[in-house]
Amino acid sequence: MTGRILLLGATGYTGGLVLDALLRRGERPTLAGRRATALTALAERSGGLDHEVIDAAEPASLRGRLRPGDVLVTTVGPFERHGHHVARAAAEAGAHYVDSTGEVGFVRTLRDRHHERARETGSVMLPAFGYDYVPGLLAAALAAQQAGEAAHALDIGYYTTGSLRNGTSQGTRATMRDGLTLPSVRLHRHRLVEERTASRLRGFTVGGRRRPAFLVSGTEVLLLPDTCPELSDITVYNGCFGALSRPVSLLTALADAVTRLPGGGGLTELLTRPLAGGPPGGPDAAARARTRSHVVAVASTAGPRSTPLAEVHVEGPNPYTLTGELMAWAAQRLATGADAVPGVVGPVEAFGLDPFRDACAGMGLERV
């Protein structure tokens, strides 16, 4: 039995990338969004697709629209603001769910609120199913597999290769800005702990040279222990900004100190406002072609004298292109009724490491 794919946020930048990838795969999703005129025009340009006006900010918009086996794909953020009742609608209906969030706090709440209900209804829920944070989950699972039972710690670094000029979307800039003023979550001794973002700096060897990275949140700390229970420590780093890692660390320290002052929240917003500037939308195909994604995972023993046991690098298309391909693949696979583990899960738990690794390779995300 084939379920319907409902693409919420189709007229947005990421939604457009997912739509293009779905059409290339021969799918005809139902488009959904809140702007009727733009939605109708997009549906006509895309070959006369079905479309529905649905406002992600209105809980009633999705009520009764989803059936068991349908796949709800959503790119509408910020997800902390617009995503909770959308996810709940899928879990309650037994519909599958795929989103593009980079907000780890949102994913953590999803697991707390909807994991058990999704298991009951058969809903496979795949949050953050894009460059954030699928390549890290793939590299980390492969590194843990290679290292074996002696591995208890994982460090994961996210990088890009090539030019980042005009290479980030408005949504990414807004998420980055918010993320710098929020704590980052890491797994330490089997417990989730919160630390100031960029309070830790680490280097990874990428392309033959050492490149710095700073501490960020990642869904790896939430999802990997389900498939790799021997891991006690997982830390995620962002190295996309190279030499700016140390200035970013100083900025987050300043923002943290200012926020603690009376009325400091407004001043912090002022300090970080330039980070979310720039034009709407995101990089076009030419700009995306200049950048590739590169993620590294290092498995080691735990403790202050840890010993590296395995290092795995995966490289793939531009982060935005990769996000569109990953979400389209997951939606198509779930819509066809392929076996997958229900609940709020990661790709390795949902599909198994070998099938997932092979699917990533088909999208150009491969071990190097």
NORBELGI-V445399 format. One record per residue. N is the residue number from 0. RES is the residue in one letter. PHI is phi in whole degrees, -180 to 180 (* if undefined). OMEGA is omega as a letter, one per 30 degrees, with the letter a starting at -180 (NA if undefined). Layout:
n:N res:RES phi:PHI omega:OMEGA
n:N res:RES phi:PHI omega:OMEGA
This chain:
n:0 res:M phi:* omega:a
n:1 res:T phi:-102 omega:l
n:2 res:G phi:-88 omega:l
n:3 res:R phi:-81 omega:l
n:4 res:I phi:-99 omega:l
n:5 res:L phi:-109 omega:a
n:6 res:L phi:-100 omega:a
n:7 res:L phi:-94 omega:a
n:8 res:G phi:96 omega:a
n:9 res:A phi:-62 omega:a
n:10 res:T phi:-85 omega:l
n:11 res:G phi:-85 omega:a
n:12 res:Y phi:-65 omega:a
n:13 res:T phi:-66 omega:l
n:14 res:G phi:-58 omega:l
n:15 res:G phi:-65 omega:l
n:16 res:L phi:-67 omega:l
n:17 res:V phi:-65 omega:l
n:18 res:L phi:-61 omega:l
n:19 res:D phi:-59 omega:a
n:20 res:A phi:-68 omega:l
n:21 res:L phi:-65 omega:a
n:22 res:L phi:-64 omega:l
n:23 res:R phi:-64 omega:l
n:24 res:R phi:-86 omega:l
n:25 res:G phi:86 omega:l
n:26 res:E phi:-88 omega:l
n:27 res:R phi:-125 omega:a
n:28 res:P phi:-70 omega:l
n:29 res:T phi:-85 omega:a
n:30 res:L phi:-87 omega:a
n:31 res:A phi:-141 omega:l
n:32 res:G phi:-178 omega:a
n:33 res:R phi:-99 omega:a
n:34 res:R phi:-100 omega:a
n:35 res:A phi:-59 omega:a
n:36 res:T phi:-64 omega:l
n:37 res:A phi:-65 omega:a
n:38 res:L phi:-66 omega:l
n:39 res:T phi:-63 omega:a
n:40 res:A phi:-64 omega:l
n:41 res:L phi:-65 omega:l
n:42 res:A phi:-62 omega:l
n:43 res:E phi:-69 omega:l
n:44 res:R phi:-65 omega:a
n:45 res:S phi:-95 omega:l
n:46 res:G phi:98 omega:l
n:47 res:G phi:75 omega:l
n:48 res:L phi:-73 omega:l
n:49 res:D phi:-65 omega:l
n:50 res:H phi:-150 omega:a
n:51 res:E phi:-138 omega:l
n:52 res:V phi:-82 omega:l
n:53 res:I phi:-135 omega:l
n:54 res:D phi:-100 omega:a
n:55 res:A phi:-62 omega:l
n:56 res:A phi:-82 omega:a
n:57 res:E phi:-114 omega:a
n:58 res:P phi:-55 omega:a
n:59 res:A phi:-69 omega:a
n:60 res:S phi:-61 omega:a
n:61 res:L phi:-97 omega:a
n:62 res:R phi:-62 omega:l
n:63 res:G phi:83 omega:a
n:64 res:R phi:-90 omega:a
n:65 res:L phi:-109 omega:l
n:66 res:R phi:-122 omega:l
n:67 res:P phi:-55 omega:l
n:68 res:G phi:92 omega:l
n:69 res:D phi:-66 omega:l
n:70 res:V phi:-123 omega:l
n:71 res:L phi:-96 omega:l
n:72 res:V phi:-109 omega:a
n:73 res:T phi:-128 omega:l
n:74 res:T phi:-120 omega:a
n:75 res:V phi:-89 omega:l
n:76 res:G phi:-123 omega:f
n:77 res:P phi:-61 omega:a
n:78 res:F phi:-74 omega:l
n:79 res:E phi:-61 omega:a
n:80 res:R phi:-91 omega:a
n:81 res:H phi:-114 omega:a
n:82 res:G phi:-97 omega:a
n:83 res:H phi:-66 omega:a
n:84 res:H phi:-75 omega:l
n:85 res:V phi:-65 omega:l
n:86 res:A phi:-63 omega:a
n:87 res:R phi:-63 omega:l
n:88 res:A phi:-60 omega:l
n:89 res:A phi:-67 omega:a
n:90 res:A phi:-62 omega:a
n:91 res:E phi:-69 omega:a
n:92 res:A phi:-84 omega:a
n:93 res:G phi:77 omega:l
n:94 res:A phi:-88 omega:l
n:95 res:H phi:-80 omega:a
n:96 res:Y phi:-146 omega:l
n:97 res:V phi:-136 omega:l
n:98 res:D phi:-132 omega:a
n:99 res:S phi:-109 omega:a
n:100 res:T phi:-63 omega:l
n:101 res:G phi:-114 omega:a
n:102 res:E phi:-93 omega:a
n:103 res:V phi:-67 omega:l
n:104 res:G phi:-61 omega:l
n:105 res:F phi:-65 omega:l
n:106 res:V phi:-63 omega:l
n:107 res:R phi:-61 omega:l
n:108 res:T phi:-68 omega:l
n:109 res:L phi:-58 omega:l
n:110 res:R phi:-63 omega:a
n:111 res:D phi:-65 omega:a
n:112 res:R phi:-90 omega:a
n:113 res:H phi:-123 omega:a
n:114 res:H phi:-60 omega:a
n:115 res:E phi:-67 omega:l
n:116 res:R phi:-66 omega:l
n:117 res:A phi:-64 omega:l
n:118 res:R phi:-63 omega:l
n:119 res:E phi:-66 omega:a
n:120 res:T phi:-91 omega:a
n:121 res:G phi:84 omega:a
n:122 res:S phi:-82 omega:l
n:123 res:V phi:-92 omega:a
n:124 res:M phi:-114 omega:a
n:125 res:L phi:-118 omega:l
n:126 res:P phi:-79 omega:l
n:127 res:A phi:54 omega:a
n:128 res:F phi:-98 omega:l
n:129 res:G phi:-147 omega:l
n:130 res:Y phi:-55 omega:l
n:131 res:D phi:-94 omega:g
n:132 res:Y phi:-139 omega:a
n:133 res:V phi:-66 omega:a
n:134 res:P phi:-59 omega:l
n:135 res:G phi:-67 omega:l
n:136 res:L phi:-65 omega:l
n:137 res:L phi:-66 omega:a
n:138 res:A phi:-61 omega:a
n:139 res:A phi:-67 omega:l
n:140 res:A phi:-64 omega:l
n:141 res:L phi:-68 omega:l
n:142 res:A phi:-67 omega:l
n:143 res:A phi:-65 omega:l
n:144 res:Q phi:-63 omega:a
n:145 res:Q phi:-67 omega:a
n:146 res:A phi:-74 omega:l
n:147 res:G phi:82 omega:a
n:148 res:E phi:-67 omega:l
n:149 res:A phi:-73 omega:a
n:150 res:A phi:-79 omega:l
n:151 res:H phi:-125 omega:a
n:152 res:A phi:-135 omega:l
n:153 res:L phi:-136 omega:l
n:154 res:D phi:-114 omega:a
n:155 res:I phi:-124 omega:l
n:156 res:G phi:-121 omega:l
n:157 res:Y phi:-101 omega:a
n:158 res:Y phi:-138 omega:l
n:159 res:T phi:-128 omega:l
n:160 res:T phi:-117 omega:a
n:161 res:G phi:97 omega:a
n:162 res:S phi:-86 omega:l
n:163 res:L phi:-99 omega:a
n:164 res:R phi:-63 omega:a
n:165 res:N phi:54 omega:a
n:166 res:G phi:-106 omega:l
n:167 res:T phi:-123 omega:a
n:168 res:S phi:-88 omega:l
n:169 res:Q phi:-61 omega:l
n:170 res:G phi:-64 omega:l
n:171 res:T phi:-63 omega:a
n:172 res:R phi:-63 omega:l
n:173 res:A phi:-66 omega:l
n:174 res:T phi:-65 omega:l
n:175 res:M phi:-62 omega:a
n:176 res:R phi:-61 omega:l
n:177 res:D phi:-65 omega:a
n:178 res:G phi:-65 omega:a
n:179 res:L phi:-69 omega:a
n:180 res:T phi:-103 omega:l
n:181 res:L phi:-108 omega:l
n:182 res:P phi:-70 omega:l
n:183 res:S phi:-100 omega:a
n:184 res:V phi:-102 omega:l
n:185 res:R phi:-133 omega:l
n:186 res:L phi:-95 omega:a
n:187 res:H phi:-138 omega:a
n:188 res:R phi:55 omega:l
n:189 res:H phi:70 omega:l
n:190 res:R phi:-122 omega:l
n:191 res:L phi:-80 omega:l
n:192 res:V phi:-127 omega:l
n:193 res:E phi:-108 omega:l
n:194 res:E phi:-135 omega:l
n:195 res:R phi:-61 omega:l
n:196 res:T phi:-55 omega:a
n:197 res:A phi:69 omega:l
n:198 res:S phi:-73 omega:l
n:199 res:R phi:-114 omega:l
n:200 res:L phi:-122 omega:a
n:201 res:R phi:-150 omega:l
n:202 res:G phi:-110 omega:l
n:203 res:F phi:-128 omega:l
n:204 res:T phi:-89 omega:a
n:205 res:V phi:-131 omega:a
n:206 res:G phi:62 omega:l
n:207 res:G phi:86 omega:l
n:208 res:R phi:-137 omega:a
n:209 res:R phi:-79 omega:a
n:210 res:R phi:-125 omega:a
n:211 res:P phi:-76 omega:l
n:212 res:A phi:-153 omega:a
n:213 res:F phi:-122 omega:a
n:214 res:L phi:-61 omega:l
n:215 res:V phi:-139 omega:l
n:216 res:S phi:-84 omega:l
n:217 res:G phi:-157 omega:a
n:218 res:T phi:-70 omega:l
n:219 res:E phi:-55 omega:a
n:220 res:V phi:-69 omega:l
n:221 res:L phi:-90 omega:a
n:222 res:L phi:-100 omega:a
n:223 res:L phi:-66 omega:a
n:224 res:P phi:-59 omega:l
n:225 res:D phi:-67 omega:a
n:226 res:T phi:-108 omega:l
n:227 res:C phi:-130 omega:a
n:228 res:P phi:-66 omega:l
n:229 res:E phi:-73 omega:a
n:230 res:L phi:-76 omega:l
n:231 res:S phi:-105 omega:a
n:232 res:D phi:-135 omega:l
n:233 res:I phi:-136 omega:a
n:234 res:T phi:-132 omega:a
n:235 res:V phi:-116 omega:a
n:236 res:Y phi:-130 omega:l
n:237 res:N phi:-112 omega:l
n:238 res:G phi:-114 omega:a
n:239 res:C phi:-67 omega:a
n:240 res:F phi:-109 omega:l
n:241 res:G phi:50 omega:a
n:242 res:A phi:-65 omega:l
n:243 res:L phi:-80 omega:a
n:244 res:S phi:-58 omega:a
n:245 res:R phi:-69 omega:l
n:246 res:P phi:-58 omega:l
n:247 res:V phi:-63 omega:l
n:248 res:S phi:-61 omega:l
n:249 res:L phi:-67 omega:l
n:250 res:L phi:-65 omega:a
n:251 res:T phi:-69 omega:l
n:252 res:A phi:-65 omega:l
n:253 res:L phi:-64 omega:a
n:254 res:A phi:-62 omega:l
n:255 res:D phi:-64 omega:l
n:256 res:A phi:-67 omega:a
n:257 res:V phi:-66 omega:a
n:258 res:T phi:-61 omega:a
n:259 res:R phi:-75 omega:l
n:260 res:L phi:-79 omega:l
n:261 res:P phi:-58 omega:a
n:262 res:G phi:73 omega:a
n:263 res:G phi:-71 omega:a
n:264 res:G phi:-60 omega:l
n:265 res:G phi:-66 omega:l
n:266 res:L phi:-68 omega:l
n:267 res:T phi:-63 omega:l
n:268 res:E phi:-62 omega:l
n:269 res:L phi:-67 omega:a
n:270 res:L phi:-63 omega:a
n:271 res:T phi:-97 omega:a
n:272 res:R phi:-58 omega:a
n:273 res:P phi:-60 omega:a
n:274 res:L phi:-67 omega:a
n:275 res:A phi:-100 omega:a
n:276 res:G phi:-77 omega:l
n:277 res:G phi:102 omega:a
n:278 res:P phi:-73 omega:l
n:279 res:P phi:-71 omega:l
n:280 res:G phi:79 omega:a
n:281 res:G phi:-160 omega:a
n:282 res:P phi:-64 omega:l
n:283 res:D phi:-80 omega:a
n:284 res:A phi:-60 omega:a
n:285 res:A phi:-66 omega:l
n:286 res:A phi:-67 omega:l
n:287 res:R phi:-65 omega:a
n:288 res:A phi:-67 omega:a
n:289 res:R phi:-85 omega:a
n:290 res:T phi:-132 omega:l
n:291 res:R phi:-122 omega:l
n:292 res:S phi:-93 omega:l
n:293 res:H phi:-145 omega:a
n:294 res:V phi:-130 omega:a
n:295 res:V phi:-124 omega:l
n:296 res:A phi:-128 omega:l
n:297 res:V phi:-117 omega:l
n:298 res:A phi:-96 omega:a
n:299 res:S phi:-151 omega:l
n:300 res:T phi:-72 omega:a
n:301 res:A phi:-93 omega:l
n:302 res:G phi:104 omega:a
n:303 res:P phi:-65 omega:l
n:304 res:R phi:-112 omega:a
n:305 res:S phi:-65 omega:a
n:306 res:T phi:-116 omega:l
n:307 res:P phi:-62 omega:a
n:308 res:L phi:-116 omega:a
n:309 res:A phi:-158 omega:l
n:310 res:E phi:-134 omega:a
n:311 res:V phi:-124 omega:l
n:312 res:H phi:-114 omega:l
n:313 res:V phi:-123 omega:a
n:314 res:E phi:-133 omega:a
n:315 res:G phi:-157 omega:a
n:316 res:P phi:-64 omega:l
n:317 res:N phi:-47 omega:a
n:318 res:P phi:-53 omega:a
n:319 res:Y phi:-74 omega:l
n:320 res:T phi:-60 omega:l
n:321 res:L phi:-63 omega:l
n:322 res:T phi:-60 omega:l
n:323 res:G phi:-59 omega:a
n:324 res:E phi:-67 omega:a
n:325 res:L phi:-63 omega:a
n:326 res:M phi:-67 omega:l
n:327 res:A phi:-66 omega:l
n:328 res:W phi:-62 omega:a
n:329 res:A phi:-62 omega:a
n:330 res:A phi:-62 omega:a
n:331 res:Q phi:-65 omega:a
n:332 res:R phi:-63 omega:a
n:333 res:L phi:-69 omega:a
n:334 res:A phi:-65 omega:a
n:335 res:T phi:-84 omega:l
n:336 res:G phi:80 omega:l
n:337 res:A phi:-62 omega:a
n:338 res:D phi:-60 omega:l
n:339 res:A phi:-156 omega:a
n:340 res:V phi:-81 omega:a
n:341 res:P phi:-75 omega:a
n:342 res:G phi:114 omega:l
n:343 res:V phi:-84 omega:a
n:344 res:V phi:-132 omega:l
n:345 res:G phi:-94 omega:a
n:346 res:P phi:-66 omega:a
n:347 res:V phi:-68 omega:l
n:348 res:E phi:-68 omega:a
n:349 res:A phi:-68 omega:a
n:350 res:F phi:-115 omega:a
n:351 res:G phi:92 omega:a
n:352 res:L phi:-65 omega:a
n:353 res:D phi:-64 omega:l
n:354 res:P phi:-61 omega:a
n:355 res:F phi:-69 omega:l
n:356 res:R phi:-60 omega:a
n:357 res:D phi:-66 omega:l
n:358 res:A phi:-66 omega:l
n:359 res:C phi:-62 omega:l
n:360 res:A phi:-60 omega:l
n:361 res:G phi:-66 omega:l
n:362 res:M phi:-95 omega:l
n:363 res:G phi:93 omega:l
n:364 res:L phi:-97 omega:a
n:365 res:E phi:-133 omega:l
n:366 res:R phi:-71 omega:a
n:367 res:V phi:-124 omega:NA
